[in-house]
Amino acid sequence: LKRNGIYYLMYSDKFCQNSTYQVKVSTSKSPIGPWTYGAKNPILSTNSDTSVEGPGHHSMLLERDRHF
């Protein structure tokens, strides 16, 4: 994903079938790097009461120039 001149690389980390699974992000000014590890990682993870375990995959939507 590229937004406002910054590239965002979102990726899955750890084991998808248990609570260790996470989604993380890195950013770069170039599609070939170097990449900077996101300050708010992980962006998806199991919540503290474990009612959501292994949060699943993610996607981005664009609606009228707004990313979701």
C-alpha positions in Angstrom: 0.0 0.0 0.0 1.3 3.5 -0.8 -0.2 6.5 0.8 1.2 10.1 0.9 4.5 9.0 -0.4 5.0 6.2 2.2 4.9 2.5 1.4 3.3 0.2 4.0 4.2 -3.5 4.2 1.7 -5.4 6.3 2.5 -9.0 7.1 1.5 -12.0 9.3 3.8 -13.1 12.1 3.9 -16.2 14.3 1.6 -19.2 14.2 -1.9 -18.6 12.7 -3.7 -21.3 14.7 -3.1 -20.0 18.2 -2.8 -16.8 20.3 0.7 -16.0 19.1 -0.6 -14.9 15.7 -0.1 -11.2 14.9 -0.3 -8.7 12.0 2.5 -6.2 11.8 3.5 -3.3 9.6 6.7 -1.7 8.3 7.1 1.5 6.4 9.5 2.8 3.7 10.0 5.7 1.2 10.8 3.1 -1.4 9.1 -0.2 -2.4 12.5 -2.0 -2.1 13.4 -0.6 1.3 15.0 0.0 3.6 12.0 -0.8 5.9 11.3 0.6 9.3 9.5 -1.5 11.9 6.1 0.0 12.8 6.0 1.8 16.2 2.5 0.5 16.9 3.2 -3.2 16.2 1.5 -5.5 16.3 -1.5 -3.8 14.7 -3.7 -7.0 15.2 -3.2 -9.5 18.0 -5.0 -11.6 20.5 -6.8 -9.4 23.0 -6.0 -9.4 26.8 -9.1 -11.5 27.7 -8.4 -13.9 24.9 -12.0 -13.6 23.6 -10.3 -12.9 20.2 -7.5 -15.4 19.7 -5.4 -15.4 16.5 -7.1 -12.4 14.9 -7.0 -13.7 11.4 -5.9 -12.0 8.2 -6.4 -8.4 7.3 -7.1 -6.2 4.3 -7.3 -2.5 3.3 -10.3 -0.8 1.8 -10.3 2.5 -0.1 -13.5 4.5 0.0 -13.5 8.1 -1.4 -9.8 8.5 -0.7 -10.0 7.1 2.8 -8.2 3.9 3.8 -9.9 1.5 6.3 
